[in-house]
Amino acid sequence: MADWTNAIMFGVALIAFTLGLSSIVMGFITAKTGAEGMQEKVEYGFFGVTGLVIFLLMTYAIS
């Protein structure tokens, strides 16, 4: 049963890493300017960092 738990945790970690990294990249390539553009960059950055933190927590839990 521990193998299933590790496999699920690995899947969650992989999804979190992918979403976190893609959110950070999307924050850099936004075309909007002004306050709306800055709000979008902050939102993408927040989701990106959150995804990477979840990835690190799952990696720690697996090891």
N, CA, C and O atoms as CSV, one atom per row, in Angstrom:
chain,resi,resn,atom,element,x,y,z
A,1,MET,N,N,0.811,-1.195,0.000
A,1,MET,CA,C,0.000,0.000,0.000
A,1,MET,C,C,0.855,1.260,0.000
A,1,MET,O,O,0.419,2.300,-0.492
A,2,ALA,N,N,2.051,1.182,0.538
A,2,ALA,CA,C,2.940,2.345,0.574
A,2,ALA,C,C,3.346,2.746,-0.839
A,2,ALA,O,O,3.609,3.920,-1.099
A,3,ASP,N,N,3.397,1.783,-1.749
A,3,ASP,CA,C,3.751,2.125,-3.123
A,3,ASP,C,C,2.683,2.990,-3.765
A,3,ASP,O,O,3.007,3.891,-4.539
A,4,TRP,N,N,1.418,2.738,-3.463
A,4,TRP,CA,C,0.345,3.567,-4.007
A,4,TRP,C,C,0.421,4.985,-3.462
A,4,TRP,O,O,0.219,5.953,-4.195
A,5,THR,N,N,0.712,5.098,-2.186
A,5,THR,CA,C,0.816,6.418,-1.571
A,5,THR,C,C,1.954,7.207,-2.193
A,5,THR,O,O,1.794,8.388,-2.501
A,6,ASN,N,N,3.105,6.568,-2.383
A,6,ASN,CA,C,4.237,7.246,-3.002
A,6,ASN,C,C,3.936,7.617,-4.452
A,6,ASN,O,O,4.353,8.678,-4.916
A,7,ALA,N,N,3.227,6.767,-5.160
A,7,ALA,CA,C,2.897,7.060,-6.553
A,7,ALA,C,C,1.948,8.253,-6.649
A,7,ALA,O,O,2.107,9.107,-7.522
A,8,ILE,N,N,0.968,8.312,-5.761
A,8,ILE,CA,C,0.036,9.441,-5.765
A,8,ILE,C,C,0.751,10.722,-5.370
A,8,ILE,O,O,0.514,11.770,-5.972
A,9,MET,N,N,1.615,10.657,-4.376
A,9,MET,CA,C,2.364,11.837,-3.955
A,9,MET,C,C,3.302,12.309,-5.059
A,9,MET,O,O,3.481,13.512,-5.248
A,10,PHE,N,N,3.897,11.375,-5.785
A,10,PHE,CA,C,4.745,11.750,-6.904
A,10,PHE,C,C,3.927,12.443,-7.990
A,10,PHE,O,O,4.381,13.431,-8.567
A,11,GLY,N,N,2.743,11.943,-8.271
A,11,GLY,CA,C,1.873,12.566,-9.265
A,11,GLY,C,C,1.471,13.977,-8.868
A,11,GLY,O,O,1.466,14.881,-9.703
A,12,VAL,N,N,1.134,14.171,-7.601
A,12,VAL,CA,C,0.775,15.507,-7.117
A,12,VAL,C,C,1.973,16.433,-7.200
A,12,VAL,O,O,1.835,17.593,-7.587
A,13,ALA,N,N,3.148,15.932,-6.842
A,13,ALA,CA,C,4.362,16.748,-6.917
A,13,ALA,C,C,4.676,17.145,-8.355
A,13,ALA,O,O,5.069,18.282,-8.615
A,14,LEU,N,N,4.508,16.224,-9.277
A,14,LEU,CA,C,4.790,16.516,-10.680
A,14,LEU,C,C,3.808,17.551,-11.239
A,14,LEU,O,O,4.212,18.461,-11.963
A,15,ILE,N,N,2.540,17.416,-10.909
A,15,ILE,CA,C,1.542,18.387,-11.359
A,15,ILE,C,C,1.804,19.754,-10.743
A,15,ILE,O,O,1.706,20.767,-11.435
A,16,ALA,N,N,2.133,19.801,-9.460
A,16,ALA,CA,C,2.398,21.070,-8.787
A,16,ALA,C,C,3.624,21.753,-9.387
A,16,ALA,O,O,3.625,22.970,-9.578
A,17,PHE,N,N,4.666,20.977,-9.687
A,17,PHE,CA,C,5.869,21.553,-10.284
A,17,PHE,C,C,5.571,22.122,-11.664
A,17,PHE,O,O,6.018,23.222,-11.992
A,18,THR,N,N,4.830,21.391,-12.464
A,18,THR,CA,C,4.500,21.844,-13.818
A,18,THR,C,C,3.645,23.107,-13.780
A,18,THR,O,O,3.923,24.067,-14.499
A,19,LEU,N,N,2.614,23.111,-12.950
A,19,LEU,CA,C,1.756,24.289,-12.855
A,19,LEU,C,C,2.493,25.482,-12.252
A,19,LEU,O,O,2.290,26.616,-12.684
A,20,GLY,N,N,3.338,25.237,-11.269
A,20,GLY,CA,C,4.095,26.322,-10.655
A,20,GLY,C,C,5.070,26.958,-11.621
A,20,GLY,O,O,5.153,28.183,-11.712
A,21,LEU,N,N,5.806,26.136,-12.337
A,21,LEU,CA,C,6.783,26.668,-13.283
A,21,LEU,C,C,6.097,27.372,-14.448
A,21,LEU,O,O,6.555,28.426,-14.889
A,22,SER,N,N,5.013,26.807,-14.947
A,22,SER,CA,C,4.321,27.450,-16.063
A,22,SER,C,C,3.663,28.762,-15.625
A,22,SER,O,O,3.586,29.699,-16.420
A,23,SER,N,N,3.193,28.847,-14.394
A,23,SER,CA,C,2.619,30.103,-13.908
A,23,SER,C,C,3.673,31.198,-13.815
A,23,SER,O,O,3.402,32.350,-14.153
A,24,ILE,N,N,4.858,30.852,-13.366
A,24,ILE,CA,C,5.933,31.837,-13.289
A,24,ILE,C,C,6.321,32.315,-14.687
A,24,ILE,O,O,6.527,33.510,-14.898
A,25,VAL,N,N,6.421,31.403,-15.626
A,25,VAL,CA,C,6.758,31.784,-17.003
A,25,VAL,C,C,5.659,32.662,-17.596
A,25,VAL,O,O,5.955,33.647,-18.273
A,26,MET,N,N,4.400,32.318,-17.352
A,26,MET,CA,C,3.292,33.119,-17.875
A,26,MET,C,C,3.285,34.513,-17.268
A,26,MET,O,O,2.856,35.462,-17.923
A,27,GLY,N,N,3.748,34.658,-16.036
A,27,GLY,CA,C,3.850,35.970,-15.419
A,27,GLY,C,C,4.867,36.853,-16.117
A,27,GLY,O,O,4.706,38.073,-16.164
A,28,PHE,N,N,5.908,36.251,-16.658
A,28,PHE,CA,C,6.931,37.022,-17.359
A,28,PHE,C,C,6.517,37.403,-18.774
A,28,PHE,O,O,6.994,38.411,-19.295
A,29,ILE,N,N,5.652,36.635,-19.403
A,29,ILE,CA,C,5.332,36.894,-20.804
A,29,ILE,C,C,3.982,37.583,-20.992
A,29,ILE,O,O,3.461,37.622,-22.106
A,30,THR,N,N,3.415,38.120,-19.927
A,30,THR,CA,C,2.140,38.820,-20.066
A,30,THR,C,C,2.330,40.096,-20.891
A,30,THR,O,O,3.364,40.757,-20.799
A,31,ALA,N,N,1.327,40.430,-21.691
A,31,ALA,CA,C,1.422,41.581,-22.583
A,31,ALA,C,C,0.681,42.797,-22.038
A,31,ALA,O,O,0.745,43.870,-22.638
A,32,LYS,N,N,-0.006,42.657,-20.937
A,32,LYS,CA,C,-0.773,43.766,-20.378
A,32,LYS,C,C,0.166,44.752,-19.683
A,32,LYS,O,O,1.220,44.372,-19.174
A,33,THR,N,N,-0.233,46.013,-19.670
A,33,THR,CA,C,0.574,47.049,-19.038
A,33,THR,C,C,-0.248,47.745,-17.963
A,33,THR,O,O,-1.460,47.553,-17.866
A,34,GLY,N,N,0.416,48.539,-17.172
A,34,GLY,CA,C,-0.269,49.308,-16.141
A,34,GLY,C,C,-0.605,48.475,-14.919
A,34,GLY,O,O,0.029,47.459,-14.633
A,35,ALA,N,N,-1.620,48.937,-14.213
A,35,ALA,CA,C,-2.019,48.275,-12.971
A,35,ALA,C,C,-2.553,46.875,-13.224
A,35,ALA,O,O,-2.318,45.956,-12.439
A,36,GLU,N,N,-3.276,46.722,-14.332
A,36,GLU,CA,C,-3.829,45.404,-14.649
A,36,GLU,C,C,-2.713,44.399,-14.939
A,36,GLU,O,O,-2.788,43.242,-14.528
A,37,GLY,N,N,-1.684,44.850,-15.646
A,37,GLY,CA,C,-0.559,43.970,-15.943
A,37,GLY,C,C,0.214,43.580,-14.698
A,37,GLY,O,O,0.633,42.432,-14.554
A,38,MET,N,N,0.403,44.540,-13.792
A,38,MET,CA,C,1.117,44.241,-12.551
A,38,MET,C,C,0.311,43.289,-11.684
A,38,MET,O,O,0.877,42.401,-11.047
A,39,GLN,N,N,-1.015,43.465,-11.652
A,39,GLN,CA,C,-1.861,42.549,-10.886
A,39,GLN,C,C,-1.753,41.139,-11.443
A,39,GLN,O,O,-1.687,40.173,-10.682
A,40,GLU,N,N,-1.735,41.013,-12.759
A,40,GLU,CA,C,-1.624,39.697,-13.376
A,40,GLU,C,C,-0.277,39.057,-13.065
A,40,GLU,O,O,-0.207,37.856,-12.807
A,41,LYS,N,N,0.795,39.850,-13.088
A,41,LYS,CA,C,2.124,39.316,-12.770
A,41,LYS,C,C,2.193,38.835,-11.324
A,41,LYS,O,O,2.779,37.790,-11.041
A,42,VAL,N,N,1.594,39.597,-10.412
A,42,VAL,CA,C,1.605,39.199,-9.000
A,42,VAL,C,C,0.798,37.927,-8.801
A,42,VAL,O,O,1.215,37.043,-8.052
A,43,GLU,N,N,-0.359,37.820,-9.464
A,43,GLU,CA,C,-1.181,36.617,-9.328
A,43,GLU,C,C,-0.461,35.388,-9.862
A,43,GLU,O,O,-0.426,34.346,-9.209
A,44,TYR,N,N,0.113,35.516,-11.053
A,44,TYR,CA,C,0.855,34.390,-11.615
A,44,TYR,C,C,2.052,34.022,-10.743
A,44,TYR,O,O,2.346,32.843,-10.547
A,45,GLY,N,N,2.735,35.030,-10.224
A,45,GLY,CA,C,3.872,34.763,-9.344
A,45,GLY,C,C,3.453,34.055,-8.076
A,45,GLY,O,O,4.132,33.135,-7.618
A,46,PHE,N,N,2.326,34.483,-7.499
A,46,PHE,CA,C,1.829,33.837,-6.288
A,46,PHE,C,C,1.494,32.371,-6.539
A,46,PHE,O,O,1.891,31.494,-5.772
A,47,PHE,N,N,0.758,32.114,-7.620
A,47,PHE,CA,C,0.413,30.727,-7.935
A,47,PHE,C,C,1.654,29.904,-8.273
A,47,PHE,O,O,1.717,28.717,-7.954
A,48,GLY,N,N,2.629,30.522,-8.911
A,48,GLY,CA,C,3.860,29.822,-9.249
A,48,GLY,C,C,4.641,29.413,-8.010
A,48,GLY,O,O,5.089,28.272,-7.895
A,49,VAL,N,N,4.799,30.342,-7.096
A,49,VAL,CA,C,5.532,30.039,-5.859
A,49,VAL,C,C,4.770,29.020,-5.027
A,49,VAL,O,O,5.376,28.132,-4.428
A,50,THR,N,N,3.453,29.139,-4.984
A,50,THR,CA,C,2.642,28.163,-4.249
A,50,THR,C,C,2.809,26.760,-4.836
A,50,THR,O,O,2.929,25.784,-4.095
A,51,GLY,N,N,2.814,26.662,-6.166
A,51,GLY,CA,C,3.016,25.368,-6.808
A,51,GLY,C,C,4.376,24.771,-6.499
A,51,GLY,O,O,4.495,23.568,-6.262
A,52,LEU,N,N,5.405,25.614,-6.502
A,52,LEU,CA,C,6.747,25.108,-6.202
A,52,LEU,C,C,6.883,24.708,-4.732
A,52,LEU,O,O,7.602,23.760,-4.417
A,53,VAL,N,N,6.209,25.411,-3.839
A,53,VAL,CA,C,6.244,25.035,-2.418
A,53,VAL,C,C,5.542,23.694,-2.213
A,53,VAL,O,O,6.031,22.847,-1.466
A,54,ILE,N,N,4.407,23.497,-2.867
A,54,ILE,CA,C,3.713,22.207,-2.771
A,54,ILE,C,C,4.592,21.099,-3.330
A,54,ILE,O,O,4.640,20.000,-2.777
A,55,PHE,N,N,5.296,21.388,-4.439
A,55,PHE,CA,C,6.229,20.410,-5.002
A,55,PHE,C,C,7.309,20.041,-3.983
A,55,PHE,O,O,7.615,18.862,-3.803
A,56,LEU,N,N,7.881,21.034,-3.325
A,56,LEU,CA,C,8.928,20.754,-2.336
A,56,LEU,C,C,8.386,19.967,-1.138
A,56,LEU,O,O,9.067,19.083,-0.619
A,57,LEU,N,N,7.174,20.282,-0.705
A,57,LEU,CA,C,6.574,19.539,0.409
A,57,LEU,C,C,6.320,18.074,0.029
A,57,LEU,O,O,6.564,17.169,0.827
A,58,MET,N,N,5.831,17.853,-1.183
A,58,MET,CA,C,5.587,16.471,-1.617
A,58,MET,C,C,6.900,15.712,-1.794
A,58,MET,O,O,6.980,14.523,-1.486
A,59,THR,N,N,7.912,16.392,-2.282
A,59,THR,CA,C,9.225,15.753,-2.431
A,59,THR,C,C,9.784,15.363,-1.068
A,59,THR,O,O,10.335,14.274,-0.904
A,60,TYR,N,N,9.643,16.244,-0.106
A,60,TYR,CA,C,10.099,15.946,1.253
A,60,TYR,C,C,9.300,14.792,1.855
A,60,TYR,O,O,9.863,13.945,2.548
A,61,ALA,N,N,7.997,14.754,1.597
A,61,ALA,CA,C,7.153,13.699,2.161
A,61,ALA,C,C,7.476,12.337,1.549
A,61,ALA,O,O,7.369,11.309,2.217
A,62,ILE,N,N,7.869,12.336,0.286
A,62,ILE,CA,C,8.208,11.055,-0.363
A,62,ILE,C,C,9.509,10.490,0.178
A,62,ILE,O,O,9.637,9.280,0.365
A,63,SER,N,N,10.479,11.369,0.431
A,63,SER,CA,C,11.798,10.873,0.879
A,63,SER,C,C,11.865,10.547,2.332
A,63,SER,O,O,12.912,10.125,2.822
